[in-house]
Amino acid sequence: KAATAAAVEAAAVADVGMSVSVSEDEEWQETVTERFQAVRACTAGDAAEEMEQLGNTFYAFKNIAQNGEVCVVYKRSDGGYGVVVPVDMD
């Protein structure tokens, strides 16, 4: 698994900073950082393990329990883990 973590980190993790306006009010702007990451098919548990190995607080992955839907596992403030599963609102 360490080889997989290293491959993911070396292959596709990059931070790109850019300023964007998040409001019509020009006095209030926030800097948003984009993170590009390769995603692999795995379970939420495997994704959480990979996230910990990389030292991150979130990790995008193709959730095999959700038919390959791209999900995000994250570290909760209570020390547990959560998974964001996208749902279409249309």
C-alpha positions as CSV (number, residue, x, y, z in Angstrom):
1,K,0.0,0.0,0.0
2,A,2.9,2.4,0.6
3,A,3.9,2.0,-3.0
4,T,0.4,2.9,-4.1
5,A,0.4,6.0,-1.8
6,A,3.7,7.1,-3.2
7,A,2.5,6.6,-6.8
8,V,-0.6,8.7,-6.2
9,E,1.3,11.4,-4.5
10,A,4.0,11.5,-7.2
11,A,1.5,11.2,-10.1
12,A,-1.2,13.7,-9.5
13,V,-1.2,15.9,-6.3
14,A,-0.6,19.5,-7.2
15,D,-1.9,22.7,-5.6
16,V,-2.7,25.7,-7.8
17,G,-3.7,28.9,-6.0
18,M,-6.0,31.4,-7.7
19,S,-8.2,34.3,-6.6
20,V,-11.9,34.1,-7.4
21,S,-14.7,36.4,-6.5
22,V,-17.2,34.4,-4.4
23,S,-19.6,37.3,-4.1
24,E,-21.0,40.2,-6.2
25,D,-19.5,42.5,-3.5
26,E,-16.0,43.3,-4.8
27,E,-14.9,44.1,-1.2
28,W,-15.1,40.5,-0.2
29,Q,-13.0,38.0,-2.1
30,E,-11.4,34.7,-1.0
31,T,-8.5,32.8,-2.3
32,V,-9.5,29.3,-3.5
33,T,-6.9,26.5,-3.9
34,E,-7.6,23.8,-6.4
35,R,-6.1,20.3,-5.8
36,F,-5.7,17.9,-8.6
37,Q,-5.6,14.3,-7.6
38,A,-5.6,11.0,-9.3
39,V,-8.6,8.9,-8.2
40,R,-8.6,5.1,-7.9
41,A,-11.4,2.6,-7.3
42,C,-11.4,1.4,-3.7
43,T,-13.5,1.1,-0.5
44,A,-14.0,4.0,1.8
45,G,-11.8,2.2,4.4
46,D,-9.0,1.9,1.9
47,A,-9.4,5.6,0.9
48,A,-9.2,6.6,4.6
49,E,-6.0,4.6,5.0
50,E,-4.5,6.2,1.9
51,M,-5.5,9.6,3.2
52,E,-3.7,9.0,6.5
53,Q,-0.6,7.7,4.7
54,L,-0.5,10.9,2.7
55,G,-1.0,13.1,5.7
56,N,-4.2,14.7,4.2
57,T,-7.5,15.5,5.8
58,F,-9.6,14.5,2.8
59,Y,-9.1,12.2,-0.2
60,A,-11.2,11.7,-3.4
61,F,-11.7,8.2,-4.6
62,K,-14.0,6.1,-6.9
63,N,-16.2,4.3,-4.3
64,I,-16.7,0.7,-5.4
65,A,-19.7,0.6,-3.0
66,Q,-21.3,3.4,-5.0
67,N,-20.7,1.8,-8.5
68,G,-17.5,3.9,-9.0
69,E,-19.0,7.3,-8.1
70,V,-16.3,9.8,-7.1
71,C,-16.6,10.4,-3.4
72,V,-14.5,12.1,-0.8
73,V,-13.5,10.7,2.6
74,Y,-12.5,13.2,5.2
75,K,-11.2,13.4,8.8
76,R,-13.9,14.6,11.2
77,S,-13.0,16.9,14.1
78,D,-13.9,14.1,16.6
79,G,-11.2,11.9,15.0
80,G,-13.6,9.8,13.0
81,Y,-14.1,9.7,9.3
82,G,-16.9,10.8,7.0
83,V,-17.7,10.2,3.3
84,V,-19.2,12.7,1.0
85,V,-21.4,10.9,-1.6
86,P,-22.7,13.2,-4.4
87,V,-26.4,13.2,-5.1
88,D,-28.0,14.8,-8.2
89,M,-30.4,17.5,-7.3
90,D,-32.0,17.6,-10.7
